[in-house]
Amino acid sequence: IRNHRSGLYGEKDTAFILDREFGGADNDRHAVIHDLRLPDGNGGFAQFDHIVLSRFSRTASIFESKNWSGKISKNAQDEWHVWYEGQRRPVDIPNPVSQVRRQRIVLEAWLKAKGHTKAFEQIGVFVIVPPTARIDRKAIPGDERIFKSDNLAAAWMPFGGTSPLSRLFSAGVSGTHMLRIARQLIAD
């Protein structure tokens, strides 16, 4: 129960940040979706913590929240673990980057099946941890998108951000079309 509660807190923290950065009634540039389940095509479901659709950059971003507060690392065999303060042995954890990459495959398949691949041409994946976590950057390179929640918006900008000038000349999807796709995604 404690782990479940901790996970929910991490998801709520990330949801707050995403809503603040990308949501809001007056924001017609992004659609933010929380806690979504989609059929995975194999008889199961993929559970998405957060998805941000960005109409000007034509990107979809998947954010997986993890509420680990220790030092996050991995070994040469790609086995992930968290070192908590005061413990002599790490706690083994599932590979969060592999998890969010599997979610990307499900979202790509959904976009293709619904004919929306031109609307959202790229799908980015991000793992978000609390600011109190430590990420072993020697073991986890920068191309594995795992970031602290207080750096979430800055970490996302190189992937899906647009400048005011680029938005002026963007051939992105309309706000109405983006919202229609978001509603369809939620309905499915």
Secondary structure in CASP SS format (residue, H / E / C, confidence):
PFRMAT SS
TARGET T0000
AUTHOR 0000-0000-0000
METHOD secondary structure of the structure
MODEL  1
I C 1.00
R H 1.00
N H 1.00
H H 1.00
R H 1.00
S H 1.00
G H 1.00
L H 1.00
Y H 1.00
G H 1.00
E H 1.00
K H 1.00
D H 1.00
T H 1.00
A H 1.00
F H 1.00
I H 1.00
L H 1.00
D H 1.00
R H 1.00
E H 1.00
F H 1.00
G C 1.00
G C 1.00
A C 1.00
D C 1.00
N C 1.00
D C 1.00
R C 1.00
H E 1.00
A E 1.00
V E 1.00
I E 1.00
H E 1.00
D E 1.00
L E 1.00
R E 1.00
L E 1.00
P E 1.00
D C 1.00
G C 1.00
N C 1.00
G C 1.00
G C 1.00
F E 1.00
A E 1.00
Q E 1.00
F E 1.00
D E 1.00
H E 1.00
I E 1.00
V E 1.00
L E 1.00
S E 1.00
R C 1.00
F C 1.00
S C 1.00
R C 1.00
T E 1.00
A E 1.00
S E 1.00
I E 1.00
F E 1.00
E E 1.00
S E 1.00
K C 1.00
N C 1.00
W C 1.00
S C 1.00
G C 1.00
K E 1.00
I E 1.00
S E 1.00
K E 1.00
N C 1.00
A C 1.00
Q C 1.00
D C 1.00
E C 1.00
W E 1.00
H E 1.00
V E 1.00
W E 1.00
Y C 1.00
E C 1.00
G C 1.00
Q C 1.00
R C 1.00
R C 1.00
P C 1.00
V E 1.00
D E 1.00
I E 1.00
P C 1.00
N C 1.00
P H 1.00
V H 1.00
S H 1.00
Q H 1.00
V H 1.00
R H 1.00
R H 1.00
Q H 1.00
R H 1.00
I H 1.00
V H 1.00
L H 1.00
E H 1.00
A H 1.00
W H 1.00
L H 1.00
K H 1.00
A H 1.00
K H 1.00
G C 1.00
H C 1.00
T C 1.00
K C 1.00
A C 1.00
F C 1.00
E C 1.00
Q E 1.00
I E 1.00
G E 1.00
V E 1.00
F E 1.00
V E 1.00
I E 1.00
V E 1.00
P C 1.00
P C 1.00
T C 1.00
A C 1.00
R E 1.00
I E 1.00
D C 1.00
R C 1.00
K C 1.00
A C 1.00
I C 1.00
P C 1.00
G C 1.00
D C 1.00
E C 1.00
R C 1.00
I E 1.00
F E 1.00
K E 1.00
S H 1.00
D H 1.00
N H 1.00
L H 1.00
A H 1.00
A H 1.00
A H 1.00
W H 1.00
M H 1.00
P H 1.00
F H 1.00
G H 1.00
G C 1.00
T C 1.00
S C 1.00
P H 1.00
L H 1.00
S H 1.00
R H 1.00
L H 1.00
F C 1.00
S C 1.00
A C 1.00
G C 1.00
V C 1.00
S C 1.00
G H 1.00
T H 1.00
H H 1.00
M H 1.00
L H 1.00
R H 1.00
I H 1.00
A H 1.00
R H 1.00
Q H 1.00
L H 1.00
I H 1.00
A H 1.00
D C 1.00
END
